[in-house]
C-alpha cells in the first residue's frame, strides 16, 4: 500500500473516531436533557405565546403556567382555610386553616404583583376541580369534614411542591424565581401543619388512590 493510501486510510479512521465520540457525547444530552425539557413543557399548560422577552428574563410557557397555578391555589385554599378556622373542632385543624389563610393571603398579593409586572393574565375563580373540592368540604360534617379537609389540602400541596421545585430550578426569569422561592416556603409550611394534625392518610396520597371524598368517617 502506498504512503498516500495509508495516509488517506489513517485520516478516515481518525475522522470516524471523532464522529463516533461526538455522537456518544451528544446522545445522553438528547436522551435525558432533551426528554426532561420536553416533559416539563408537556406538563405545563401551553398558552401558545411561546417564550417572551421581559425585563426580568425570558418568560416561558411553563413560567406563565406556574404563575397562574399559584393564583389558582389561593382561590380555593383561602376559602378552605377560613372554613377550617370556623368549622374545625381539633386545634391543629384550626391552626392549619390559619396557616393557609396567612400564607395564601401573602402569596396571592405577590402573585398579583408578578402577574401585572410580567403581563400574565390571572384567573379570578377556582378551576372546576377546585370548586368540586370546596363543594365536598361544604357537604362534609363532623369528623369526616376534618379528615377530608386535611387529605384534600395535603394531597394538593404535595403535587404543587414538585412543580415549585421544578420551576425554581429551571426558570431564567428572576421574578418567577422569586415567586417560586416564596411559594416553596409557603407550601412546605402548609404541608407541615397539615401533617401535624395526625389526620393524613399517606396511602391515600398516591394518584391511583381513591378520591379524597372516600376518606373514612371514623375518628382517630
ZAMARGU-4260 file (C-alpha; in steps of 0.2 Angstrom, whole numbers, plus 5000, padded with zeros to 4 digits):
<rodrens>
0) 5000/5000/5000 | 5007/5017/4995 | 5011/5030/5008 | 4997/5041/5001 | 4984/5027/5003
5) 4990/5024/5021 | 4988/5042/5024 | 4970/5043/5017 | 4965/5027/5027 | 4973/5034/5043
10) 4964/5051/5041 | 4947/5042/5038 | 4950/5032/5054 | 4953/5047/5064 | 4938/5057/5057
15) 4927/5041/5060 | 4933/5040/5078 | 4929/5059/5081 | 4912/5057/5074 | 4908/5042/5085
20) 4915/5051/5100 | 4904/5066/5096 | 4888/5055/5094 | 4892/5047/5111 | 4894/5064/5119
25) 4878/5071/5112 | 4867/5056/5114 | 4865/5057/5134 | 4861/5075/5132 | 4847/5072/5119
30) 4841/5057/5128 | 4840/5064/5146 | 4841/5083/5145 | 4830/5084/5129 | 4817/5072/5136
35) 4817/5082/5153 | 4814/5098/5144 | 4800/5090/5133 | 4792/5083/5149 | 4792/5099/5158
40) 4784/5108/5143 | 4771/5095/5141 | 4767/5095/5159 | 4763/5114/5158 | 4748/5121/5150
45) 4755/5130/5135 | 4746/5146/5131 | 4753/5146/5114 | 4763/5163/5117 | 4780/5155/5116
50) 4795/5162/5125 | 4793/5180/5129 | 4807/5193/5132 | 4804/5203/5148 | 4815/5215/5159
55) 4817/5201/5171 | 4822/5187/5159 | 4814/5175/5147 | 4796/5171/5151 | 4792/5153/5146
60) 4775/5144/5144 | 4780/5134/5160 | 4784/5150/5169 | 4767/5158/5165 | 4758/5141/5169
65) 4766/5141/5186 | 4761/5159/5190 | 4743/5155/5185 | 4743/5140/5196 | 4750/5149/5211
70) 4735/5161/5209 | 4723/5146/5207 | 4729/5138/5223 | 4725/5154/5233 | 4707/5155/5225
75) 4702/5139/5234 | 4714/5136/5248 | 4710/5153/5256 | 4691/5150/5257 | 4695/5132/5263
80) 4707/5139/5276 | 4694/5151/5283 | 4681/5137/5283 | 4693/5126/5293 | 4696/5140/5306
85) 4677/5141/5309 | 4672/5123/5307 | 4687/5113/5314 | 4685/5106/5331 | 4703/5100/5333
90) 4715/5114/5337 | 4728/5108/5324 | 4715/5108/5311 | 4711/5126/5315 | 4729/5130/5316
95) 4731/5123/5298 | 4717/5134/5292 | 4725/5149/5300 | 4742/5145/5291 | 4733/5143/5274
100) 4724/5160/5276 | 4740/5169/5281 | 4751/5160/5268 | 4740/5162/5253 | 4735/5180/5258
105) 4753/5185/5256 | 4756/5173/5241 | 4741/5180/5232 | 4747/5198/5235 | 4764/5193/5227
110) 4757/5183/5213 | 4746/5198/5208 | 4761/5209/5208 | 4771/5196/5197 | 4756/5194/5185
115) 4755/5213/5182 | 4774/5215/5180 | 4775/5201/5168 | 4759/5204/5159 | 4752/5187/5164
120) 4733/5186/5164 | 4727/5178/5180 | 4712/5168/5184 | 4699/5175/5195 | 4689/5159/5201
125) 4694/5142/5206 | 4695/5128/5192 | 4681/5116/5191 | 4691/5103/5201 | 4695/5115/5214
130) 4677/5121/5216 | 4672/5102/5217 | 4684/5101/5232 | 4676/5116/5240 | 4659/5108/5237
135) 4664/5092/5245 | 4670/5102/5260 | 4653/5111/5261 | 4644/5094/5262 | 4655/5085/5274
140) 4651/5085/5293 | 4660/5082/5309 | 4675/5071/5309 | 4673/5067/5291 | 4675/5086/5287
145) 4691/5087/5296 | 4699/5072/5288 | 4693/5077/5271 | 4700/5095/5273 | 4717/5088/5278
150) 4718/5075/5265 | 4712/5086/5251 | 4724/5100/5255 | 4739/5089/5259 | 4737/5080/5243
155) 4735/5096/5233 | 4751/5103/5241 | 4761/5088/5238 | 4758/5089/5219 | 4762/5108/5218
160) 4778/5106/5229 | 4786/5096/5215 | 4780/5109/5202 | 4788/5123/5213 | 4804/5114/5214
165) 4805/5111/5195 | 4801/5129/5191 | 4813/5136/5204 | 4827/5125/5196 | 4823/5129/5178
170) 4816/5147/5176 | 4828/5160/5169 | 4815/5174/5175 | 4820/5182/5191 | 4803/5187/5196
175) 4796/5169/5193 | 4811/5163/5203 | 4807/5174/5217 | 4789/5169/5217 | 4794/5150/5217
180) 4805/5153/5232 | 4791/5161/5241 | 4779/5148/5236 | 4791/5134/5241 | 4792/5141/5259
185) 4773/5143/5260 | 4769/5126/5253 | 4782/5117/5264 | 4774/5126/5279 | 4757/5121/5274
190) 4762/5103/5272 | 4770/5103/5289 | 4755/5109/5298 | 4743/5098/5289 | 4753/5083/5294
195) 4754/5089/5312 | 4736/5086/5313 | 4739/5067/5313 | 4724/5065/5300 | 4734/5062/5284
200) 4731/5046/5276 | 4748/5044/5267 | 4742/5029/5257 | 4729/5039/5250 | 4740/5052/5243
205) 4745/5042/5228 | 4737/5046/5211 | 4730/5029/5210 | 4721/5031/5227 | 4703/5033/5229
210) 4696/5051/5228 | 4698/5061/5245 | 4679/5061/5246 | 4680/5042/5251 | 4690/5046/5267
215) 4684/5036/5281 | 4671/5044/5293 | 4679/5036/5308 | 4688/5047/5321 | 4705/5044/5326
</rodrens>
